[in-house]
C-alpha cells in the first residue's frame, strides 16, 4: 500500500524540508528551475510538495526579483494561536487551562534556578528592578507575562515554554476574567514577583516552588471570586 512517505510528492516534500533544515532561516535554496533539475521531478510535483512544506513553515516561495525558495522555521506564536483557537472551540475555560499550567509554571520556576546563562540571569535581575514601577492592571499583566516567559526560557525546556505560552496567551485574551483590579491584588503580585526573582537568582528551587504555589493560590482565589454566582 502506497503511503504519503512513499509517494513522489511526499518524498519531494521530505527532501525540501531537509534542504531547509540544513540551511539557516532566510537562506536562498534556489530558483524553481534549479530545484527542478536538482530533484529531478516535474513542475507540478515540485509545486505540490512545496505547498506542503510551506504549510509547515519550513520554506517560503517568493516571486519576482530574487524569487525562488527560501529556508524558514515554524513560528511558535502561530502554533500557540492555533492551539488557543482550538481550545476555545472545544469550550475550554481559563479554569481548565490554569488547572494544567499551574503545575507547569511551578516546574518552570524550579528549573529556572539551575540556569547559569549570564545573559538570562542579567535579564531577570533587570526585570526585578522594574517590578515596583508596575502599578496599573495592564502593567501587572505585562510584567506577569514577561516573567513567566523569561522563567520558561531559563528552564531550558522548550515543551514547558510552549505550555506556559499557551496558558498566558489564553488568559490574556479571556475577556470574562479581570485580574489585578484591586490595589491589594497588585501589591501581592509584586511581592511574590520579588520573592520569585530572588529565589531563582539565589538558585533556591524550594523557595521558587513555594513562590509559584503562592502565585497559583492567588490566581485560584481570583478565579473563584470572578466566576462565583455572587459576582
N, C-alpha and C positions, 0 to 999 in steps of 0.2 A: 504494500500500500504506500502510495506516494504521500509524503508529509511536506509541510511547509519548508522544513530544513533541507529537503532533498530536491525541491523544485529549483529551476534555474533562477527564477526571481528571488527565491529565498536565499540561495547561495550567493547571488549577486548582492543582496542586501547585507548579508553577513560580511562579505568582502569590503563593501563600502564602510560598514561600521568599523571593521578592523583598520582600514586606512585612516579613518578619522581618529581612532584611539591611539594610533601610532604617531599622530601629529599633535601639535599644540592647538588649542582653541583659536579659531581665526585664520589658521594656516590655509593656504590655497592648495587644493588637492588636484586641480586640473580642470580644463575645459571639458565639455561633454564629448567632443571628438577625441580628446586624449584618453578619457576613461573608456570610451567605446573600443579603442584599439587595445588598451591595456587589459581590459577584462574580457575582450573577445565575445561580446554579446550584442544583440540588436538594440536599436534605439528605444523601441517600446519596452523591452525588458529592463534596460537601464533606468528609464524614467519611472516605471512602476516600482522598481527596487528603491529608487531614490525617494519616492513618496513615503515608503515605509520607514526608511532611515531618517528622513526629515521629520516625520511624525514623532519619532523617538528623540528628536532634537540632537542627533549626532552629526548631522550635516545641514548646511543651508545651501540652497541653489539660487544663485543671483544671475540676473540678466544684464545686458548692456556691457559697457566697458569693464574689463576685468571680470566678465561674467564667468560662471562655472560653479564648481563645487568647493565648499569651504568646510573645514572641520568645526564642529560645535560641541557643546556639552549641555546636558539637561540642566534646567534651572530648577532649583529646589522649590522656589516660590510657586512655579507652575504646578508642581506636584502637590504642594500644600493647598493651593486654591482648589484644585480638582477634588482633593480628599474632603475639604471642608464643605464643598458643594454637595458631595455625595452624602456626607453625614447629615446635612440639613434636609436633603430629600428623604432620608430614612427616618426623619423625625427626631433626630438626636438633639438633646438639650445640653446646655452648658454644664449641668449637674452630671450628666453621663460622661462628658469629656473630662471633667475635673476628677471624677472617681478613678480614672486611669492615670491622668497626668500628675496627680499629686504624688503618687508613688515614684513616677519617673523623675519628677523635679527633686525629690529627696535624694535620689541616687545621683542626680546631676550635681547637687551641692557637695556630696561626699567625694565624688570622683574629682571635682574641681580642686579639692585640697591637695591632690597629688600633682597638679600641673606645675611644671618648672619652667615653662616658657616665659622668658623675661618680658617679652612684649605684651603677652596676655596679662601677666601679673601687674605690669605697669598700667595697663588699661583698666584693670579692676581698681587699682589704687586711685587712678584719676576719677573713675566713676564714684568712688566713695566720697571724694571731695565735693561732689555735686549734689549729694543726697539732700542736704538741708535746704538747698535752694528750690527744691520741688515742693510747691505748696498747693497748686490747684489740682483738681481731679485729673485733668488732662496731663499735667506734668507727671503725676504719680503713675498713670497708665503707661506713659512713655518710659519712665525710669524702670518700672517693674518689667516691662517687656525687654528693655535693653539689658537689664541684669540677668534675666532668665536666658537670653540668647548668649550672653558672654559666658555664663557658667556652663551652659551646654557645650560651647566651643572649647572651654577649658577642660571639660570632661574627656575629650578625645574620642568620644563615641558618636559616630555620625547617625546611627539609628536613634539614639537618645535625642540628638539635636533635632531630628525630624519630628519626633513626637512632641517635644517641647514647643516647636514652631507651630504645629497643628493646634495644640492647646491654646496658645496665646492668640493665634490668628482667629480661631473660633470665638474666643472670649471677647476680643476687641470688637468684633462685629456683632456681638449679641446685644441687640437693642433693648431687650426686656429687663436686663440687669444692669444696675448702675453702681459701680464700686467707688469707694473713696469719696463719698458725698459729704461726710462729716469731717470736721477738723480732727476729731479723735481718731477716726479711721486712718487719716493721712499721717498723723503723728505716730501711731502704732506701726504703720508700714515703714516709715523712715527709721524707726528704732530697730526694727527687725532687719532692714537692709544693712544698717551699720553692723549689727551683730553678725550677720551672714558674711559680709565682706571681711570683717576682722578674722572670723574663723577660717575662711578659705585662705587668706593671706598667711595665717599662722600655721596652716597645714593641719588643723584640728577637725577631722572628719566627724567626730561625735557631736561637737558643738554645731557644725554645719548642718548635720541632720536635724538636730534639735531646732535650729532656727527655721529650717524648712518645714518641720512639723507645725511650728507655731504659726507660720505664714499660712499653711494649709488650714489650720483650725480657724483662723480669721476669715478666710475665704468661705469656708463651710458655714460659718456663722452668718456672713453676709448673704449667702445664697438662701439660707433658711429664712432670713429676715425679708428678703426681697420677694420670695415666692410663697410666703405664708398667706393664708386666707385673710389675715387682718390687714395686710398691706394693700 
